[in-house]
Amino acid sequence: MIERRVRRLACALLALGLAGGLLPAHGAGLHFSCGYENNGPADEAKRIASRAQSAVRREGKRVLSVRTAQGVLRFQDKPPYDEPMAGTVHRFCDRGSGYTLVTVEEEGGITGVLVDEASGKKTRAGAEVLLSNDRRAYFAASGEDGLDGMIWKIHAIDGTTSWSGYNFIEQANGYSDTTLDTPAWTDTGEFTAMAQCLADDKRRWKVKLTKVNGKWQWLPKRTCPRS
């Protein structure tokens, strides 16, 4: 029970990292990251003006449009607009290398939509997106209201999900003593992160998402001390 409470507290704090931006990703892949803070209308207007003036605009307070080679995509907010933890709000996050990320705040959670400006295709994403160097896949991190931690997913570039997990390593008993941060793609297309023991923040090591006997695992495994 103590271990469970520690995990819940630490993962909740990591989820609250969305308030000021997610824990940093590393690597040469294209990286977008947005959070709840500095994400009001004025902040969004500055981002559009500096990064996407030719492609993104506000057609109205509740409509965000993204220009693509195949036409204009429109993202319409849904009511109730002024109630906390309710409704759906779309905001421009970032743009680069032919992609635009739109964040989606819905029922207290935050996800995203990745727009390929050449094809006009929309795929599921998160508040943080990290594309692989070869643009064949991308990582997405999202937060959900009430969830202890964050949802991590790996998608093929067409949006197909190839892996889904959390920003912690879950044990067989359903608990966790290890958190994950600093997601990154290697030059060879492998996905890595930094693992850290909950009970000893000095115990950090690099792990790689590896498929063993048909199941994805974070390797190498290490034993963390119990709190």
Backbone torsions as a table, in degrees:
resi	resn	phi	psi	omega
1	MET	NA	-38.8	178.1
2	ILE	-63.1	-44.8	-179.8
3	GLU	-60.6	-39.9	-179.8
4	ARG	-64.5	-43.3	-179.3
5	ARG	-64.5	-39.3	178.6
6	VAL	-62.6	-44.2	-179.9
7	ARG	-61.9	-43.2	-179.1
8	ARG	-62.4	-42.1	-179.2
9	LEU	-66.9	-47.9	-177.2
10	ALA	-65.2	-42.5	-179.0
11	CYS	-70.3	-33.3	175.2
12	ALA	-63.8	-39.8	177.5
13	LEU	-65.3	-37.3	177.3
14	LEU	-66.2	-39.2	177.7
15	ALA	-63.6	-38.0	178.4
16	LEU	-68.6	-10.6	173.6
17	GLY	-59.4	-19.5	175.2
18	LEU	-60.8	-23.2	-177.9
19	ALA	-63.4	-30.1	-178.3
20	GLY	-124.5	20.9	-175.9
21	GLY	100.5	151.5	-175.0
22	LEU	-79.4	163.5	175.4
23	LEU	-57.7	140.8	-169.1
24	PRO	-67.0	141.6	171.6
25	ALA	-95.9	159.0	-179.3
26	HIS	-132.1	163.4	179.9
27	GLY	117.0	173.4	-173.9
28	ALA	-87.4	-5.8	-179.1
29	GLY	-66.4	155.0	177.6
30	LEU	-64.0	127.3	-171.7
31	HIS	-124.7	124.5	172.7
32	PHE	-119.0	140.4	178.3
33	SER	-152.2	127.5	178.6
34	CYS	-139.0	155.0	179.4
35	GLY	-134.1	-163.1	-179.9
36	TYR	-80.6	-35.3	-178.4
37	GLU	-79.1	155.7	-179.1
38	ASN	52.6	41.8	-176.1
39	ASN	-132.9	25.4	176.0
40	GLY	-80.2	179.0	-178.8
41	PRO	-56.1	-42.2	-179.5
42	ALA	-67.2	-39.9	178.2
43	ASP	-64.4	-42.9	179.2
44	GLU	-62.9	-43.0	-179.9
45	ALA	-58.5	-39.7	178.2
46	LYS	-65.9	-40.4	179.7
47	ARG	-65.3	-42.8	179.0
48	ILE	-62.1	-44.5	-177.8
49	ALA	-63.2	-35.8	-175.5
50	SER	-91.2	-23.3	-172.6
51	ARG	-122.4	-20.9	-169.3
52	ALA	-148.1	30.9	-174.4
53	GLN	-60.4	-30.5	-177.7
54	SER	-84.1	-11.3	-172.6
55	ALA	-125.9	-24.1	-173.7
56	VAL	-124.2	139.1	176.6
57	ARG	-153.4	159.2	172.5
58	ARG	-92.4	113.5	177.0
59	GLU	-83.4	-12.7	179.2
60	GLY	-177.5	172.9	-177.5
61	LYS	-58.6	-30.6	-174.6
62	ARG	-114.2	12.7	179.8
63	VAL	-131.7	123.2	176.6
64	LEU	-111.9	131.2	-179.6
65	SER	-118.3	145.3	177.6
66	VAL	-126.4	121.3	179.6
67	ARG	-82.6	129.3	176.1
68	THR	-124.9	172.6	178.2
69	ALA	-66.7	-17.4	-178.6
70	GLN	-102.8	3.6	-179.0
71	GLY	129.5	-175.8	-176.6
72	VAL	-96.8	130.2	174.0
73	LEU	-98.9	135.8	-179.7
74	ARG	-118.8	133.8	179.3
75	PHE	-112.7	113.5	-175.0
76	GLN	-102.2	123.7	175.1
77	ASP	-65.8	159.0	179.9
78	LYS	-125.2	140.4	179.9
79	PRO	-73.5	166.2	1.2
80	PRO	-75.7	135.9	-172.0
81	TYR	-82.5	-34.0	-169.4
82	ASP	-108.5	15.3	177.8
83	GLU	-104.6	132.3	178.8
84	PRO	-64.8	145.3	177.6
85	MET	62.3	29.1	-179.0
86	ALA	-146.1	162.7	179.2
87	GLY	73.5	-177.6	179.8
88	THR	-131.8	128.2	-178.4
89	VAL	-125.9	129.0	177.4
90	HIS	-105.4	135.9	178.6
91	ARG	-137.2	144.3	173.3
92	PHE	-70.3	131.1	180.0
93	CYS	-103.4	-61.9	-174.7
94	ASP	-163.5	167.6	-178.5
95	ARG	-149.1	142.6	177.0
96	GLY	179.3	147.1	174.6
97	SER	52.9	36.3	176.3
98	GLY	84.9	11.1	178.7
99	TYR	-125.9	147.3	173.6
100	THR	-127.0	134.4	175.8
101	LEU	-107.1	125.8	175.0
102	VAL	-111.8	123.2	177.1
103	THR	-84.1	151.1	-179.1
104	VAL	-126.7	111.7	176.3
105	GLU	-97.6	120.7	-173.8
106	GLU	-147.6	121.2	177.2
107	GLU	52.0	42.0	176.2
108	GLY	85.4	-8.1	178.6
109	GLY	-104.0	167.8	179.0
110	ILE	-137.5	122.7	177.3
111	THR	-127.4	-150.5	179.8
112	GLY	-170.4	169.6	175.8
113	VAL	-128.8	126.9	178.0
114	LEU	-97.6	124.9	-178.2
115	VAL	-106.7	124.5	171.9
116	ASP	-88.4	109.9	-172.8
117	GLU	-68.6	-22.9	179.3
118	ALA	-76.4	-46.1	-177.5
119	SER	-91.6	-17.6	-175.5
120	GLY	75.7	10.3	-176.7
121	LYS	-83.8	140.8	175.3
122	LYS	-107.7	134.1	175.7
123	THR	-130.5	155.8	-179.6
124	ARG	-65.9	141.9	-178.9
125	ALA	-147.6	-149.2	-178.9
126	GLY	-148.7	-169.5	176.1
127	ALA	-76.2	-17.1	172.0
128	GLU	-128.4	134.6	178.5
129	VAL	-134.3	134.7	178.3
130	LEU	-132.7	108.5	-179.8
131	LEU	-83.1	143.5	177.1
132	SER	-68.0	160.4	-176.7
133	ASN	-59.0	-35.6	-178.5
134	ASP	-89.5	2.2	178.1
135	ARG	60.9	25.0	178.1
136	ARG	-92.3	-12.9	-177.8
137	ALA	-154.2	165.8	174.6
138	TYR	-150.0	149.3	175.4
139	PHE	-95.4	141.5	177.3
140	ALA	-136.8	135.2	177.1
141	ALA	-119.3	134.1	-179.9
142	SER	-138.2	158.9	177.6
143	GLY	-118.7	144.5	177.3
144	GLU	-123.3	141.8	178.2
145	ASP	-59.7	129.7	178.3
146	GLY	87.9	-7.3	-179.2
147	LEU	-87.5	132.7	176.4
148	ASP	-81.2	87.4	-179.1
149	GLY	120.5	-161.7	-178.0
150	MET	-127.5	152.6	176.7
151	ILE	-90.6	126.9	175.0
152	TRP	-109.3	136.6	177.9
153	LYS	-139.2	149.1	171.2
154	ILE	-113.3	126.8	179.2
155	HIS	-118.6	145.4	163.5
156	ALA	-68.4	161.2	-174.1
157	ILE	-62.5	-19.1	176.7
158	ASP	-83.9	2.3	178.4
159	GLY	97.0	-9.7	178.8
160	THR	-64.2	130.9	-179.4
161	THR	-81.4	124.2	177.9
162	SER	-102.8	-21.5	176.6
163	TRP	-155.7	145.6	176.5
164	SER	-141.9	134.2	179.9
165	GLY	-159.8	-150.9	-177.0
166	TYR	-132.9	171.2	177.8
167	ASN	-86.8	38.8	170.8
168	PHE	-154.2	159.5	179.7
169	ILE	-96.1	112.6	-177.3
170	GLU	-82.6	134.5	178.4
171	GLN	-86.9	172.8	-178.2
172	ALA	-62.1	-28.2	-178.8
173	ASN	-85.2	3.6	177.8
174	GLY	90.4	-6.6	179.0
175	TYR	-98.2	177.1	178.4
176	SER	-146.7	143.3	173.8
177	ASP	-121.4	10.6	-174.9
178	THR	-137.4	128.2	176.0
179	THR	-102.4	164.8	179.8
180	LEU	-125.6	141.6	173.9
181	ASP	-152.0	-179.1	177.3
182	THR	53.8	57.2	177.5
183	PRO	-64.5	148.2	-178.1
184	ALA	-159.3	152.0	171.4
185	TRP	-100.3	141.1	172.8
186	THR	-86.8	169.3	178.9
187	ASP	-64.0	-22.2	-178.8
188	THR	-95.5	7.6	175.4
189	GLY	87.5	12.6	176.1
190	GLU	-89.6	155.5	-176.0
191	PHE	-110.9	130.7	-176.8
192	THR	-129.1	168.4	175.0
193	ALA	-157.0	172.9	173.7
194	MET	-104.7	129.1	177.7
195	ALA	-98.9	148.2	-179.7
196	GLN	-145.7	134.1	178.2
197	CYS	-70.5	136.8	177.0
198	LEU	-65.2	-39.2	-175.2
199	ALA	-85.2	-7.4	-179.7
200	ASP	-152.2	97.2	-174.2
201	ASP	-71.8	-4.5	175.6
202	LYS	-85.2	-12.3	178.5
203	ARG	-91.0	94.0	178.9
204	ARG	-127.1	142.0	177.5
205	TRP	-154.4	158.5	-178.4
206	LYS	-84.6	134.5	178.6
207	VAL	-124.8	156.8	179.9
208	LYS	-126.1	136.8	176.6
209	LEU	-74.6	115.1	-170.4
210	THR	-129.5	138.0	178.3
211	LYS	-92.5	120.3	-179.8
212	VAL	-126.0	120.2	-178.9
213	ASN	52.1	41.1	175.7
214	GLY	83.2	0.7	-179.3
215	LYS	-122.9	139.7	179.3
216	TRP	-80.3	136.1	178.7
217	GLN	-138.8	153.6	171.5
218	TRP	-91.4	119.4	-177.8
219	LEU	-128.1	146.9	3.3
220	PRO	-80.3	154.1	176.7
221	LYS	-87.6	144.6	173.5
222	ARG	-137.5	154.7	-179.4
223	THR	-92.3	128.0	177.3
224	CYS	-98.4	149.7	178.4
225	PRO	-68.4	149.5	176.7
226	ARG	-81.7	144.0	-178.9
227	SER	-76.6	NA	NA
